[in-house]
Amino acid sequence: MGAGVMTQVSVFPTPVLPGLRNLLSRYAESTMWLARYMERIENMARLIEVTGTSVHASNMDAGWDSVIRINADEDTFFLRHKVATERSVVEFYIIDPDNPDSIVSMARCVRENARVLRPLISTEMWMHLNVFTRWAMDLGPDDVGAGYLSTLCTRLKQECQTHFGITEGTLYRDQAWLFYLLGKNLERADQITRLIDIKYHTLLPSGEGVGSDIDLSQWTSVLRSAAAYHAFRRVLPEGMTPANIVGFLLKNDGFPRSLSTSLRCVYSVLGSLAGEYRLRHCGPILERVEELRVTLAEQTVEDIILRGLHEYMDWIQRELRLIQNEIAGAFWPPVALQVAGHGGTH
């Protein structure tokens, strides 16, 4: 998932409107992945923090395997660890330099993408990313002990939110900004579907059907993992049910991390790239995104659950991967993709 050394070609195959400057394909790719990795770091920090506070005192290691499943890392994790304990999962996802999904590894990718983008981003944006990534890459075993975990995750979230604020306030509104939004919202769509898929079925009591009620505190942890608790309680103060929670995370257009909001933003950005900046090859990608939006809008959450929530989330995730691949094929050259192996800038 990393950006290798990019050929410096424009992502514009035809002349752009007067006054609009072409964007090098390597800048487009690095901007998208910078946004995805920063969003992913924040999501990971929140997931670890919520899992740490929601496990039962009688079994401090219960529930940590769900973090592994959400990230689809079962094979990689269990090659190195026999069991999913709090310590093994936390170290794997925060400080393991050989795990490409660890915060240390993602911070390294952020730093490399930021270096590529240095001519485009503001001094404030670069300085914050420089300090943040140096600190994150230096995290070690002494920083992830049980007594420090909540404080560490809080700082990680705050640093990511600071980055998003600086970026929103300083990044010039051209194609680079659109690719940043594209990466951020693709990542949000992917993360919310993974969270719903795994957490929903993990929390169902053994032997009970889909839609069963369980401990309120556990459903609260699902909302907190998605940074959705306060927004949900504002909209549905008496509605803490599985169907309502899943429906809110999938279909609520007012919640910034819902699947529907993320897909709407992706569609809007692709439309701007195709229309305002005349980028070709956006048509098929727009059609794929629109298909996702239509299927989501036309089904009630009850229909989705009854027909198979896991199957629907799995289909959404496959479609999101295809969208990412089609974006890569359209906007940065295939030769660059061959050079960029796993563990590169992405």
C-alpha positions in Angstrom: 0.0 0.0 0.0 2.9 2.4 -0.2 3.9 4.9 -2.8 7.2 4.1 -4.4 9.2 6.5 -6.6 6.7 8.0 -8.9 7.2 9.0 -12.5 6.5 12.7 -12.7 3.6 12.8 -15.1 0.5 14.8 -14.9 -2.8 13.2 -14.0 -4.4 15.4 -16.6 -4.6 13.8 -20.1 -6.2 16.9 -21.6 -5.7 20.6 -21.2 -7.2 22.0 -18.0 -9.2 25.1 -17.6 -7.3 28.4 -17.7 -5.7 29.2 -14.4 -5.7 25.6 -13.2 -2.3 23.9 -12.7 -1.6 20.3 -13.4 -0.9 18.0 -10.5 1.9 15.4 -10.7 0.6 11.9 -10.3 3.0 11.2 -7.5 1.6 14.2 -5.6 -1.9 12.9 -6.1 -1.0 9.5 -4.8 0.9 10.7 -1.8 -1.8 13.1 -0.9 -4.4 10.4 -0.9 -2.3 8.0 1.2 -1.3 10.7 3.6 -4.9 11.3 4.4 -5.7 7.6 4.6 -2.9 6.8 7.0 -3.7 9.7 9.3 -7.3 8.7 9.4 -6.3 5.1 10.0 -4.0 6.0 12.9 -6.8 7.9 14.6 -9.2 5.0 14.1 -6.6 2.5 15.5 -6.0 4.7 18.6 -9.7 5.0 19.3 -10.3 1.3 18.8 -7.5 0.3 21.1 -8.6 2.8 23.8 -12.2 1.7 23.7 -11.3 -2.0 23.7 -9.1 -1.4 26.7 -11.8 0.3 28.7 -14.6 -2.0 27.7 -13.1 -5.4 28.5 -14.5 -7.0 31.7 -12.4 -6.9 34.8 -12.8 -10.6 35.3 -11.1 -11.4 32.0 -8.8 -8.6 30.9 -7.9 -10.3 27.6 -11.5 -10.8 26.5 -12.4 -8.9 23.3 -8.9 -8.1 22.1 -9.2 -10.6 19.3 -11.9 -8.4 17.7 -9.2 -5.8 17.0 -7.3 -8.3 15.0 -10.4 -9.4 13.1 -11.5 -5.9 12.3 -8.1 -5.4 10.6 -8.1 -8.8 9.0 -4.7 -9.6 10.5 -5.3 -13.1 11.9 -2.7 -14.8 9.8 0.0 -12.2 10.5 -0.7 -11.9 14.2 -0.8 -15.6 15.1 2.4 -16.2 13.3 4.1 -14.1 16.0 1.8 -14.6 19.0 0.1 -17.7 20.4 -2.9 -15.8 22.0 -4.5 -12.4 21.7 -3.8 -10.8 25.0 -4.0 -7.1 25.8 -0.2 -6.8 25.8 0.3 -8.7 22.6 -2.4 -6.9 20.6 -1.4 -3.5 21.9 2.3 -4.0 21.0 1.4 -5.5 17.6 -0.8 -2.5 16.6 1.3 0.3 18.1 5.0 -0.4 18.2 5.7 -3.5 16.0 7.9 -2.2 13.1 7.3 -5.4 11.1 3.5 -5.0 11.2 2.5 -2.6 8.3 -0.7 -1.8 10.2 1.0 -0.7 13.4 1.0 3.0 14.3 4.8 3.1 14.2 4.7 1.7 10.6 1.9 4.0 9.5 3.7 7.0 11.0 6.7 6.1 8.9 4.5 6.0 5.8 3.0 9.4 6.7 6.4 10.9 7.0 7.6 9.6 3.7 4.4 10.8 1.9 4.8 14.2 3.6 8.3 14.5 2.3 7.1 13.9 -1.2 4.4 16.6 -0.7 6.8 19.2 0.9 6.5 21.5 -2.2 2.7 21.5 -1.9 1.8 21.6 1.8 2.1 24.5 4.2 4.9 25.0 6.7 2.5 24.5 9.5 1.3 21.2 8.1 4.8 20.0 7.5 6.1 21.1 11.0 3.3 19.3 12.8 3.7 16.1 10.7 7.4 16.2 11.3 7.1 16.4 15.0 4.2 14.0 15.3 5.8 11.2 13.2 9.2 11.5 14.9 7.4 11.0 18.3 5.2 8.2 17.0 8.1 6.3 15.4 10.1 6.5 18.7 7.3 4.7 20.7 8.6 1.6 22.5 7.5 -1.1 25.0 7.7 1.3 28.0 5.1 3.6 26.3 2.4 1.1 25.9 1.9 -0.3 29.4 -1.6 -0.7 30.8 -1.2 2.4 32.9 -0.2 4.6 30.0 -2.4 3.2 27.3 -5.4 5.7 27.6 -3.1 8.7 27.8 -1.1 7.5 24.7 -4.3 6.9 22.7 -5.7 10.2 23.6 -2.5 12.0 22.4 -2.6 10.0 19.2 -6.2 11.0 18.5 -5.4 14.7 19.4 -2.4 14.8 17.1 -4.4 13.4 14.2 -7.2 15.9 14.8 -4.7 18.7 15.0 -3.4 17.6 11.6 -6.8 17.5 10.1 -7.5 21.0 11.5 -4.2 22.4 10.1 -4.8 20.8 6.8 -8.3 22.1 6.5 -7.1 25.6 7.3 -3.9 25.7 5.2 -4.0 23.3 2.3 -4.7 25.1 -1.0 -8.0 24.2 -2.5 -6.9 22.6 -5.8 -6.6 19.0 -7.0 -4.3 18.1 -4.0 -7.1 19.0 -1.6 -9.6 16.9 -3.6 -7.3 13.8 -3.5 -6.8 14.4 0.2 -10.6 14.3 0.7 -10.8 11.3 -1.5 -8.4 9.3 0.6 -9.9 10.5 3.9 -13.4 9.4 3.0 -12.4 6.2 1.4 -10.6 5.3 4.6 -13.6 6.2 6.7 -16.0 4.1 4.6 -13.7 1.1 4.9 -13.2 1.5 8.6 -16.9 1.9 9.5 -17.8 -1.2 7.5 -15.1 -3.3 9.2 -16.2 -2.0 12.7 -19.9 -2.8 12.1 -19.2 -6.2 10.6 -16.9 -7.5 13.4 -18.3 -5.7 16.4 -21.9 -6.4 15.6 -21.5 -10.2 15.4 -18.9 -10.3 18.3 -21.4 -8.7 20.6 -24.3 -11.0 19.8 -24.8 -13.5 22.6 -24.1 -17.1 21.8 -27.2 -18.8 20.4 -29.2 -15.6 20.0 -30.4 -14.2 16.6 -29.3 -11.2 14.8 -30.8 -8.1 16.3 -30.7 -9.4 19.9 -30.3 -6.9 22.7 -27.2 -7.1 24.9 -25.5 -5.1 27.5 -25.9 -1.4 26.9 -22.3 -0.7 27.8 -21.1 -2.9 25.0 -23.2 -1.2 22.3 -21.9 2.1 23.8 -18.4 0.9 23.1 -19.3 0.3 19.4 -20.4 3.9 19.1 -17.4 5.2 20.9 -15.1 3.2 18.6 -16.7 5.1 15.7 -16.6 8.5 17.6 -20.4 8.4 17.2 -21.7 8.2 20.8 -22.6 11.8 21.4 -24.1 12.3 17.9 -26.2 9.1 18.3 -27.5 10.1 21.7 -28.4 13.5 20.3 -30.5 12.0 17.5 -31.8 8.9 19.2 -31.6 9.5 23.0 -33.8 6.5 23.7 -32.9 4.3 20.8 -29.9 2.2 22.0 -30.8 -0.9 20.0 -28.6 -2.9 17.6 -30.6 -2.0 14.5 -30.6 1.7 15.4 -26.9 1.8 16.0 -26.1 -0.1 12.7 -28.5 2.2 10.9 -27.0 5.3 12.3 -23.4 4.2 11.4 -24.5 3.1 7.9 -27.2 5.6 6.8 -27.2 8.8 8.8 -26.3 11.7 6.5 -25.6 14.0 9.4 -22.9 11.9 11.0 -19.5 12.7 9.4 -18.2 9.1 9.6 -21.2 7.2 8.5 -21.0 5.1 5.3 -23.5 7.3 3.5 -21.7 10.5 4.3 -18.3 9.1 3.2 -19.7 7.8 -0.1 -21.4 11.1 -0.7 -18.1 12.9 -0.2 -16.2 10.4 -2.5 -18.8 10.9 -5.2 -18.7 14.7 -4.9 -14.9 14.8 -5.1 -14.8 12.5 -8.1 -17.4 14.7 -9.8 -15.2 17.7 -9.2 -12.2 16.0 -10.6 -14.1 15.0 -13.7 -16.0 18.2 -14.2 -13.9 21.1 -12.9 -10.5 19.6 -13.7 -11.5 17.5 -16.7 -9.9 14.3 -15.5 -10.9 11.4 -17.8 -11.6 7.9 -16.6 -13.7 9.1 -13.7 -17.0 7.9 -15.3 -16.7 4.2 -14.3 -15.5 5.0 -10.8 -18.4 7.4 -10.3 -20.8 4.7 -11.5 -19.4 2.2 -9.0 -19.7 4.7 -6.1 -23.3 5.6 -7.2 -24.2 1.9 -7.2 -23.1 1.7 -3.6 -25.0 4.8 -2.6 -28.2 3.5 -4.3 -28.1 0.1 -2.7 -27.6 1.7 0.7 -30.4 4.2 0.2 -32.9 1.8 -1.1 -32.6 -0.8 1.7 -33.8 -0.3 5.3 -31.3 -1.4 8.0 -33.7 -4.2 8.9 -33.6 -5.5 5.3 -29.8 -5.3 5.4 -29.6 -7.2 8.7 -32.1 -9.9 7.7 -30.5 -10.5 4.3 -27.1 -10.7 5.9 -25.2 -7.9 7.4 -21.8 -9.6 7.1 -22.4 -10.4 3.4 -23.4 -6.8 2.7 -20.4 -5.3 4.6 -18.1 -7.8 2.8 -19.5 -6.7 -0.6 -19.0 -3.0 0.3 -15.4 -3.6 1.3 -14.7 -5.4 -1.9 -16.2 -2.5 -3.9 -14.1 0.0 -1.9 -11.0 -1.9 -2.8 -12.0 -1.9 -6.5 -12.6 1.9 -6.3 -9.1 2.4 -4.8 -7.6 0.2 -7.6 -9.5 2.1 -10.3 -8.4 5.4 -8.9 -4.8 4.2 -9.0 -5.2 2.9 -12.5 -6.8 6.2 -13.7 -4.6 8.8 -12.0 -1.1 7.3 -11.6 0.7 5.3 -14.2 0.9 1.5 -14.1 4.7 1.6 -14.1 4.6 3.4 -10.8 2.4 0.8 -9.3 4.8 -1.9 -10.3 7.7 0.0 -8.6 5.6 0.6 -5.5 5.7 -2.5 -3.4 4.2 -3.2 0.0 6.2 -1.3 2.6 7.0 1.6 0.3 5.7 5.1 0.9 2.2 3.8 1.1 
